[in-house]
């Protein structure tokens, strides 16, 4: 049913959009360009592995294992300075004693896969059914986008780093028949099994655009020059002259970063740095290596049944890679598991003002993208102090965004609320006067607030989450946002996860010595409970919120955003009071209040309150 009585209650401007019902076939037919059925019903939880859960110091990284990681201090210097992993409960901005001796680089908190396994029941309790894991591949850094090898989980995520490194060293990197599963690999396969047993899919992050400068093939090129068998894998601009004492070796790195050498593009018909799609391919031997690794994780035992493998891939800096390669990659992945999902990171057309329309990357390329585009207008709508965009303008803006996406893919879009590349949700709302992603950190903006967000900002978090789970797209939660973690843009968005058994240090240090509030670091139990309720609502009425029609009824005069979602005889009425005055709103007879933010009675929404009513 529709809420026909609503128009009599409110004098509203109207506009409408439809989030179409998409039903993808199963089996080989899903390779025709439609996302798998489950993508529209996904509720995502993103885990940054190195910061999620710890507990075993026996497999901590060592200075040697970090050789080559930014800021390239070197193992000897780290050892002399007394480097050791940062305690999990550390005051985030306080420098450790070793960091005062040398140029500080990345903090290491040394989490393990075993501890992620131990927390799967917690993840399941949130109401999520899909995990997106940032890279696990072997790498000297904490973020793992600078791969040392792609084919193995980093040994320091597993129980036996020494044994794993011996296995890796004995393999032929180009011969999958020689590849064995290390102890860390086996632990990851156990994680997949246990997640699947809980009804949770696992999607793994890879950056096929570039490797690290410690990657086995690149090291061979650096050492052997033109004689290397892998010289064509990279774009070498100048080889070293052995007759001179200095190194003349020059090559193309991602965004000019020398520690991230790019895999060479071939048959290129555009510039990947212009924020527009371009065609072409990637070096063939490197491509075949990528395909072999992807098959390995999709069907680990190679028996033709992919149920023991990952459920897809999130693909880093996807716009930097030619479309021709991605089309071939899709064919490879879907041949192994037609129900695997491919999620592309498609972001800036012109930073920080314009994001790329995702349509060219959907269909015969990816099933979904990380859909950041609705975030900025929603941030303006629920901003502390009142909306910075009128409800009708917000509705029109979202309509325009969804109109640029193929109707078959709207429901599968990963609806972002934050990530390892953005400020924490609470912090960006706390600093809503700053343009989204425009140097949202204290290094570039001395006045950027890094302390615990206030109550008004946290109310904005609740409002954002309610809108996220009721609007089109598959909702995404970045680890820790559900318990109220705060932090500026990278690296401050990557703090260690909050767990109830830890006693965390007070946050009282400012990175530049400024005066700041002293904040207790603890789980926000109310927000955690609300997040569970919101995600459970999304799962319970998955068809309504994934495939239901979307009918907007905004009221700018009363600062009310109201809309309906309807599908298969079920209807959700969503109302958000963005203003400072209570607003009367009588739900239709028989409607059940399913989710609320703030004080909601049968006839009134308090200031900055919201509600979802369900009729069946």
N, C-alpha and C positions, 0 to 999 in steps of 0.2 A: 504494500500500500504506500501511497505518498501522503505527506503531511499537508493535505489540502487546506486545513484550517490555518496553516502558518501565515498565508498571505493576508488573512483577515486580522491577524494579531499584529503584524508589523507592516509599516509603510516602507517598502524596500525597493531598491533598484535591483533588477534581475539580469543575470547573464548565466549561461549554461555551457557545460562541456561534458563530454562523455568519455569516461575511461572504458574503452571497449572491452568486451569479453574476448579473451584470446584463448584458444584451446589448441595446444600444439599436439601433433601426433606423436606416437611413440615409435621406437625402432628406427630403422634406416630413414624413414620419412622425415624425422626431425632434423636431418641435415639440409633440408630445403630452405632453411633460413629462419625458422621460428624458434623461440626459446623453449626449453623444456617446460612441461606443465608446472613443475614444482617451483619454478623461478618466481611466478606471480604470488605464491603463497609463502615465500621465504621471509623469515625474520632473522636478520643478520646480526652476528656479534663478531667484532674484529678484535683479534688478539695480536699484540706486538710481543712476540715470544720472550724476548730478553727482559721484559719488564712485567711479566704477568705473575709468575710464582717461582719461588726459590726454596732452597732448603738443604742442598747437598754441596758442600764446599769441595768435595773430592774431584769434581770435574770442572772447576772454575777455569776460565781462560788464563793463560800465562803470557808474560811479555813476548815470548816467542810466537805464540799462536796469534798475537795481535800485530805482528810485523806487517807493515804496509797499510794499516788502518790510519785514517786521519786522526791527528795531525802529523803523522809520520815522524814521531819522535824517535822511534827505534827501540828495539828490545833492551839494548844495553843501558840506554838512558832511563827507561822505565824501571829497570832493575835497580840501578844506582839510586834512583829517587825513592825507592821503597814502594813501588806501585802495588796496590792490592785492590780487589773489588770493593766498590762502595757499599757500605752497610745498607740493607733494604730500607731502614727507617730513617735515613739521613735527612737532615735539613737540606732541602734541594739545592739552594744556591750557596751553601757553605762549601768552600774548597777543602778537599781532603789535604792532609799534610804533604803527600807526594805531589799533588797538583800545584802546590805553592813553590815547588822546586823547579818545575819544568812547565812549558807551555801546556795548559790544561786542554784535554781533548774530550772525547766521549766518556761519560760515566759508564761503568760496567756494573750491573747488579746480578748478572750470572744466573738467570733463570734456566730451568730445565724442562724438557718434555715430560718427564715423570711428574713434575708438579702440575703441569697442565692436565695430565691424566687424572691426577688426584682431585682437580677442581671441576671435572666435567659435570658432576651432579649439581654444582652451583650454577654452571652455565645453563644446564637444562632447566633449572628452577626459574630462570628468568623468563622462560617462554620462547626462547630462540630455537630455531631448527636448522640453522646454517652458520658455520664458523668460517670466517675469512682469516687465514693466518698470514701475517707478514712473512717474508722469506725465511726459510729454514736452511737454505743451502750453505755449504761450507764457505766461510768467509772470515777475514780477520776483524771485521767491524761488528758492532752490536746490531746494526740495522740490516746487514746481509745483502744489500743491493750491490756490493762490490765482490761478486762471487770469486772464490778461489777454485771451486769446482761446482758445477750445477747438479751433478748426478747423485750427490750424497747430502744428507743432513749434516750440519756442522757437528763435528765430534764432541764439542763442548756442550751441546744440548743433550748428549747421551751419557751413558754410564761408564764408557771406556774410551776416552780420547786417544790414549796411546795405541790401543789395539785397532781402533778405527783408522788412525793415520797409517798404520802399517798395511791395512787392507787397501786403502786408497792408493798408496805408493806402489803396490804390486800389480795394479790393474793397467790395462791398455785403455786410455781414455776414449779412444775411438771405436773400441770393440765391445759392444754391450754384452757379448757372450762371456767376457772376462769380469764383468761387474758383479760384485757380491753385495749383499746387504750387510752393512755395519751394525754395530749395537745401537747406534743412534737411529739408523734407518728402521731397524726392527721396532724400536720404541715408537717411532712415528706410525708404523703400520698398526701397532697396538692401539695407539690413539685413534686411528681411523676406525678400527673395529669397535672400540668402546663408544665412540661418538655415534656410529651407525646403530649400535644397540640401543641408544637413547633417542633414536629418531633424528639425529643431527647430521647433516651433511658437512663435509670438510672441503674447503676450497683453498688452494695453495697459491701463493704469490710468487711470480717470477719476473725478472727483468731480462728479456731476451735481447734487448737493444744494445746492452753493453755488459762487459765483465768488469772485474777488478784488475788492477795491474799485477796482482799475484796469481791470476788465473793461469793454469798450466800452459795453455796454448800461447797466451801473450808473453809469458816468461821465456818460452822457447824462441819467439820472434825477437824479443829484446836481447837474448843471448846470441842467437845465430844469424840474425839479420836476414838477408836475402836467401840464405840457405835453409831457413826454417820451412818445414812442411806446412806451417800455418800462416805463412806470411800474407796470404790472400784473405785471411779471416778479418784483418783489420785494415784501416786506411792509413798506411804509413806515408808520411809526407817527406821524411828525410831519414836516411839510415845513418847510423853511427860510422864515423871514420876512425878505424882502429889506429891510424897513424897519429892521432891527436890525443892529448890526455883527457880532454873533456868529452862529454857525450853530446853528439849532435842528433840523437834519435828523437824524431818528432812524429806525432801521430794524432789522429782525430779522437778527442775525448768527448763524452757527453757534456754539452754546454761548455766545452773547453776545459773540463776537469780532467787533469792528467791521470788521476787514479781510476778513472772510469772509461777505459778505451772502448770505443764503439765497434760493434760488428759491422763490417763493410756492407754498404747497400749497393745493389746492382740494378741495372736497367731503370734507373731513377728518373722520374718525370716530374719532379717538383722539389720544393725546398721544405724539409721537415720542420724548419724553425719559424715558419710563417704562420703557424696556428691554423693550417688548412690541411685536409687530407691530401696525400700524394701517392702515386702508384710506383710500382717497382718491386724489388725482391731483396733478399739478403743472400750473402755468400753461400754457395750451395753446400759445401762441406760443413760449415757451421750450422746451416739450417737442418741438415740431416742429424747432426748431433742433438740439436734442440728437439727434433721429432722423437728421437730414440729415448731421451730422458722423459718426455711427456708420456710416451707409451708406458714407460717403466712405472710411473706413479699412478697411471690410470688403471693398469692391470698388473699389479706387482708379481703375481705368480705366472702370468702369461698363459692362463688357461682359457682365455676367451670370455671369462665372466668377470666384469669390472667391479663387482660388488665389494671387493676387498681393496679397492683403490680410491684415490681422491675423486671428488665429485665435480672437478673442474679447476679452472685457473683464473686468478686475477692477474691482469697483464699490465705491467708497469710502463709508464711513459709511452703508451700505445700509439699516440699520434706521431711519434718519432720513427715508427717502423712502417715500411711501405705496405699498402693495402694488399698487394699481390702476395706478400709473405703471409699476411694474416688469413687470406682466403685459403691458402694451402694448409696453414696450421689448423684452421677449422676442419678441413677435410680429414686431417690426420686424427684429431681429437675425436670427432664424431664417429669415425670408423671404429674406434675402440669402444667408446661409450656414447651413444646418441643422446643420452640424458645428461651428459656433462655440461656444465655451464661455462661460458667464456665471458668474463667481465673486463672490459677495457677501461684503463684510466685515461679518460678524455677530459681535458680541463681547459686551459687558457687559449683563447684566440688572440687576445691582447691584454696581458696582465696590467693592472688589476681590474680592468673595467668590463671586459667581454669574455664570456666563456664560449667554448666551441659547441655548435649544435651537434648532437650525437648521431643524427640520421645516417650520414655516410658510413658510420661504423656499425650499424645494426643490420641484421638480415644475413647477408652472406659473409659477414665478418664476425661480429660478436653477438651474443644473446642479450647483453646488458652493458651498461656503463656505470661508473660511479657518477651518479647524477647530483652534482653539486649545485646546479643552476637554481633550484627553488630555495636554496638555503639563504642567500642574501636577501630576497624579498621577505621571507618568513622571519628572518632576524629583525628586519625593520618593523615588521608588523607587531611582534611581541616584545619589542624593546622596552627596557625599564623606562619609566617616565611617560609612557604613552606611545601609541603607534606613530612611526615615521613614514608610513604609507597608509592611505585610506583603504578601508576594506574593499571598496569596489575596484580600486586600482590594483590591489593585491590579487583579487580574483581574475581581473583581466590579464595581469602579468602571468599568472600560472596558466591560464588558458592559452596564452601565446606560446609558452614553453612547451606544453603538451602537444600543441598543434604541429610542432616541428619534429615530432617523434612518430615513427610508424605506429599505427593503432595497435598492431599486434605485439608491440614491445613496451608500451607504456607501463603496464603492470609489473614488468620484470625489471624496470630500472631500479638500481640500488639507491634508495633515497637517503642521502647522507645527512648526518648530524655533526660530523667531526671525523677526524682521522689522525694518523701519525703525521700528516702534512698540514694540519690546521691547528689553530688554537683550540683548546678545550671548549666545549659548548658553553659551559658556565662562564668562562673567562671572556669569550668573544661577545657574549650578551652583556656582561659587566662593562665592557668597553664598546658599547654599541655606537658611540659617536665616531669611532674610527672605522674607515672603510674596510669591509671584509677582506681579509688576507693581504691588506696593504701594510706590510711591515708591522704586524701585530706582535710586537715584542719590545722589551725594555732596552734592547741594544740600539734599535733605530728610533724608538719613541721613549724618551726618558720618563714621560708622564704616564706611560701605559701601566695600568693597575694590575699588579701580579699577586695581590693579597687575596684572601678568601672572598669570593663574591658575596655581596650583601643579599638580604632577603628579597629585594625587588628583582635582582638579577636571577635568583633561584626560582622565583615565581615564573619568570620568563622561560626558564628551562622546562618547567612543568607544562606550560602552554605550548612550547615548541614540540615536546614529545607527543602531546595529545593531537596536535595537527599532523605530525609525521605519521602516526599510526592510522589516521582516518582519511588521508589524502592518497591519490594514486602513487604507486611505487612501492617497492619492498623495503620496509624500514630497516635501518642500519644503526647499531649502537656501537660506539667505540669503547673498548674496555675501560672501566672506571668511571665513565660518565654516569652510569646508573647509581653510583654511590657518592656522587658529588665532587669528584676530583676536579681540580682547577689547574690551569697552566697556560702560558702564552704559546705562541707558535714554536715550531721545532727549534731546539730540542725540549722545550719546557712542557710540551704536550705528551712526553714519554716518561713520566714519573712512574715509579714502581706502584703496582696495584695495591689497593688498600684491602687488608684482610683482618678479620676481627681478633686474631690471636696475637697481632703485633701491637706494640706500644710505640707510636711514631713520634719522632722529635718534633718540637714546635717549629713552625716555619717563621723565622725571624730575621733571616739574612737577605739583604738586597744585593744583587750582583754588582752594583756600582756604588755601594755604600750609602745609599739614600735611606732616610727614615721610612720605616714601614710598620704596619701593624704586626703584632705577634699573633699567629694563628695556630690553633690546635688542628691537627690533621686526624680526621676520624671519619668513619662511614656515616653518611646521611641516611639513616634508616628509613625515614619517611619517603625520601626520594626513591630509595631502593624498592620499597613496597609499591609505590605508585608506578614505577617502571615495569614491575612485574604485572601489575594490573593492566597497564596500557598494552603491553605486548601480548598478554593473554587475551584481551579483547580482540586484538588484531587476528590472532590465531583462531579464536572461536567463531568470528564472523569473517573469515578469510575471503569468501566469495563477494560479500558486500563491499569490502574495502579494496579488494584487488580488481574486481570486474564491474562493480556497480556504476550506474550512471552518476554523474556529478552535476548537481543543480545548485548554483550559487544564489544566495539571497542576502547580499550585504546591505547594511544600513549605516552610511557614513555619518549621518547626523547623530546617531546614538553610539557610534563607534562599536558597532556589532558586526561580527562576521558570522554568518549563518549559512550552512549548506546541508544538502541531503545527499546520501548515497543509497541507491536502491538496487536490489538484485534478487530475483527469484522469490518475490513475496516478502523479503526482509528489507527494512528501511532503517537507516541510521540518520538521526538529526543531530548535527553538531553545531553548537553555538559557543562563541567566544566573546565575552565582554571585555573590550580592550580599554575601556575608559575608566574614569574615576568615580562614576556614579552607578548605583544599582540600576539594573534594567529588567523590566517585566518581560517575561517570556513563558507562556503557558504551553507545555508540550501536549500533543494530542492525547486523548483518552486512551488508556491502555499501554502507553509507551513506558518502558522501563529505563530508569536511570542506570546506565551501565558504567560510566566513568565520569569523574568530576575533579575539577581543580578549584580550590577555594570553596566558598559557601554557596551552595546551590539549593534552593527550595523549589517547591512545585511551581511557583510563579515568578521567581526572582533569581537573577544572576548577580552576585555581589561584584564589586569592582575587580577587574582583572581575574575573573573567574571563567570557567568553561565547563561544558557538559556534553556528554554523548548519551542520547536516548535511543533505545532500540525498540522497534515494533516488528512483530512477527505474525 
